[in-house]
Amino acid sequence: MTVDKLNEWFLALCTGLAGGVAFIVKRLFGRIDRLEERTDSLERSILTREDLDSSLEPLKDANQLILSHLLAHRDTEGDKTKPKP
């Protein structure tokens, strides 16, 4: 009889301890998951100077191409607009 009661108390203590550890682990990993989600959302919204420079690089190249083309053909276009003497 005493051994059965001791065995029941031991099992109840082990169950309670396992439940407490599971609760703590669940809370800990839940907080970590929420923090990772917040960090991910912040990283999506933060732009750095390098990001802006790299995204504007194709536009700078296109502008440079247009400018070089216009400057190269400046003389030929100028001749068409001038009246011939």
LOLUMPA-749563 format. One record per residue: residue number from 0; x negated, y negated, z negated of N, C-alpha, C in turn. Coordinates in Angstrom, 1 decimal. Each point is the difference from the previous one (the first is absolute). Example, Ala and Ser with C-alpha at 12.3 -4.5 7.8 and 13.67 -1.06 7.14 Angstrom:
// residues 2
resi	n_east	n_north	n_up	ca_east	ca_north	ca_up	c_east	c_north	c_up
0	-13.2	5.7	-7.8	0.9	-1.2	0.0	-0.9	-1.2	0.0
1	0.4	-1.1	0.7	-0.9	-1.1	0.0	0.8	-1.1	-0.8
// end
This chain:
// residues 85
resi	n_east	n_north	n_up	ca_east	ca_north	ca_up	c_east	c_north	c_up
0	-0.8	1.2	0.0	0.8	-1.2	0.0	-0.9	-1.3	0.0
1	-1.0	0.0	-0.8	-0.8	-1.2	-0.1	-0.9	-0.1	1.3
2	-0.4	1.1	0.6	-0.8	-0.1	1.2	0.9	-0.4	1.1
3	1.3	0.3	0.1	0.9	-0.4	1.0	0.2	-1.5	-0.1
4	0.2	-0.5	-1.2	0.2	-1.5	-0.2	-1.3	-0.7	0.4
5	-1.1	0.5	-0.4	-1.3	-0.6	0.4	-0.2	0.0	1.5
6	0.4	1.0	0.7	-0.1	0.1	1.4	0.9	-1.0	0.7
7	1.2	-0.1	-0.5	1.0	-1.0	0.5	-0.5	-1.4	-0.1
8	-0.6	-0.3	-1.2	-0.5	-1.4	-0.2	-1.2	-0.2	0.9
9	-0.8	1.0	0.2	-1.2	-0.2	0.8	0.4	-0.2	1.5
10	1.0	0.7	0.4	0.5	-0.2	1.4	0.7	-1.4	0.1
11	0.7	-0.4	-1.0	0.7	-1.3	0.1	-1.1	-1.1	0.0
12	-1.0	0.2	-0.8	-1.1	-1.0	0.0	-0.7	-0.1	1.3
13	-0.3	1.2	0.6	-0.7	0.0	1.3	0.9	-0.6	1.1
14	1.3	0.3	-0.1	1.0	-0.6	1.0	0.0	-1.5	-0.1
15	0.1	-0.5	-1.3	0.0	-1.4	-0.2	-1.2	-0.7	0.4
16	-1.2	0.6	-0.2	-1.3	-0.5	0.4	-0.1	-0.1	1.5
17	0.5	1.1	0.7	-0.1	0.0	1.4	1.0	-1.0	0.6
18	1.1	-0.2	-0.6	0.9	-1.0	0.5	-0.5	-1.4	-0.2
19	-0.7	-0.3	-1.1	-0.6	-1.3	-0.2	-1.1	-0.3	0.9
20	-0.8	1.0	0.3	-1.1	-0.2	0.9	0.5	-0.2	1.4
21	1.1	0.8	0.4	0.6	-0.2	1.3	0.6	-1.4	0.2
22	0.6	-0.5	-1.1	0.6	-1.4	0.0	-1.1	-1.0	0.2
23	-1.1	0.1	-0.7	-1.1	-1.0	0.1	-0.6	0.1	1.4
24	-0.2	1.2	0.5	-0.6	0.1	1.4	0.9	-0.6	1.0
25	1.3	0.3	-0.1	1.0	-0.6	0.9	0.0	-1.5	0.0
26	0.0	-0.6	-1.2	0.0	-1.4	-0.1	-1.3	-0.6	0.6
27	-1.1	0.6	-0.3	-1.3	-0.4	0.5	-0.1	0.0	1.5
28	0.4	1.1	0.6	-0.1	0.1	1.5	1.1	-0.9	0.6
29	1.1	-0.2	-0.7	1.1	-0.9	0.6	-0.6	-1.4	0.0
30	-0.7	-0.4	-1.0	-0.5	-1.4	0.0	-1.1	-0.1	1.1
31	-0.8	1.0	0.1	-1.1	0.0	1.1	0.7	-0.1	1.4
32	1.0	0.7	0.2	0.7	0.0	1.3	0.6	-1.4	0.3
33	0.6	-0.6	-1.1	0.6	-1.4	0.2	-1.1	-1.0	0.3
34	-1.1	0.1	-0.7	-1.1	-0.9	0.2	-0.6	0.2	1.4
35	-0.1	1.2	0.5	-0.5	0.2	1.4	1.0	-0.6	1.0
36	1.3	0.1	-0.3	0.9	-0.6	1.0	-0.1	-1.5	-0.1
37	-0.1	-0.6	-1.1	-0.2	-1.4	-0.1	-1.3	-0.5	0.7
38	-1.1	0.8	-0.2	-1.2	-0.4	0.7	0.1	0.1	1.5
39	0.7	1.1	0.4	0.2	0.1	1.5	0.8	-1.1	0.6
40	1.0	-0.5	-0.7	0.8	-1.1	0.5	-0.8	-1.3	0.0
41	-0.8	-0.2	-1.0	-0.8	-1.2	-0.1	-1.1	0.1	1.1
42	-0.6	1.1	0.3	-1.0	0.1	1.0	0.6	-0.2	1.4
43	1.3	0.3	0.2	0.6	-0.2	1.3	0.3	-1.5	0.2
44	0.2	-0.8	-1.1	0.3	-1.4	0.2	-1.2	-0.9	-0.1
45	-1.1	0.5	-0.4	-1.2	-0.9	-0.1	-0.8	0.1	1.3
46	-0.3	-1.2	0.6	-0.8	0.0	1.2	-1.3	-0.7	-0.4
47	-1.1	0.5	0.6	-1.3	-0.5	-0.2	-0.4	-0.8	1.2
48	-1.0	-0.8	-0.2	-0.5	-0.8	1.1	-0.5	0.9	1.2
49	-0.6	1.1	-0.3	-0.4	0.9	1.0	1.1	0.6	0.8
50	1.2	0.2	-0.7	1.1	0.5	0.7	0.5	-1.0	1.0
51	0.1	-1.2	-0.4	0.5	-1.1	0.9	-1.0	-0.2	1.1
52	-1.3	0.0	-0.2	-1.0	-0.1	1.0	0.1	1.1	1.1
53	0.2	1.2	-0.5	0.0	1.2	0.9	1.3	0.0	0.8
54	1.1	-0.5	-0.6	1.3	0.0	0.7	0.0	-1.2	1.1
55	-0.8	-1.0	-0.3	0.0	-1.2	1.0	-1.1	0.2	1.0
56	-0.8	1.0	-0.1	-1.1	0.2	1.0	0.5	0.2	1.4
57	1.0	0.8	0.3	0.5	0.1	1.4	0.5	-1.4	0.5
58	0.7	-0.8	-0.8	0.4	-1.3	0.4	-1.1	-0.9	0.4
59	-1.1	0.1	-0.8	-1.1	-0.9	0.2	-0.7	0.4	1.3
60	-0.1	1.3	0.3	-0.5	0.5	1.2	0.8	-0.4	1.2
61	1.3	0.0	-0.1	0.9	-0.4	1.1	-0.2	-1.5	0.3
62	0.0	-0.8	-1.1	-0.2	-1.4	0.2	-1.3	-0.3	0.6
63	-1.1	0.7	-0.4	-1.3	-0.2	0.6	0.0	0.3	1.5
64	0.7	1.1	0.4	0.1	0.4	1.4	0.7	-1.1	0.8
65	1.1	-0.5	-0.5	0.8	-1.0	0.7	-0.8	-1.3	0.1
66	-0.7	-0.4	-1.1	-0.8	-1.2	0.1	-1.1	0.1	1.0
67	-0.7	1.2	0.0	-1.1	0.1	0.9	0.5	0.1	1.4
68	1.1	0.6	0.3	0.6	0.0	1.3	0.4	-1.4	0.5
69	0.6	-0.8	-0.9	0.4	-1.4	0.3	-1.2	-0.8	0.3
70	-1.0	0.1	-0.8	-1.3	-0.8	0.2	-0.7	0.4	1.2
71	0.0	1.3	0.4	-0.7	0.4	1.2	0.7	-0.5	1.2
72	1.3	-0.1	0.0	0.8	-0.4	1.2	0.4	-1.5	-0.1
73	-0.6	-0.8	-0.9	0.3	-1.4	-0.1	-0.3	-0.7	1.3
74	-1.2	0.2	0.5	-0.4	-0.7	1.2	0.9	0.3	1.2
75	0.3	1.3	0.2	0.8	0.3	1.2	1.4	-0.5	-0.2
76	0.6	-0.1	-1.2	1.3	-0.6	-0.2	0.0	-1.5	0.2
77	-1.1	-0.6	-0.4	-0.1	-1.4	0.1	0.0	-0.5	1.5
78	-0.6	0.8	0.8	-0.1	-0.4	1.5	1.4	0.1	0.6
79	0.9	0.8	-0.4	1.3	0.1	0.6	0.9	-1.2	-0.4
80	-0.2	-0.6	-1.1	0.8	-1.0	-0.5	-0.4	-1.4	0.6
81	-1.3	-0.1	0.4	-0.5	-1.3	0.5	0.4	-0.2	1.4
82	0.4	-1.2	0.4	0.4	-0.2	1.4	-1.3	-0.1	0.8
83	0.1	0.5	1.2	-1.1	0.1	0.9	-0.2	-1.4	0.7
84	-1.2	-0.5	0.1	-0.1	-1.3	0.6	0.0	0.0	1.5
// end
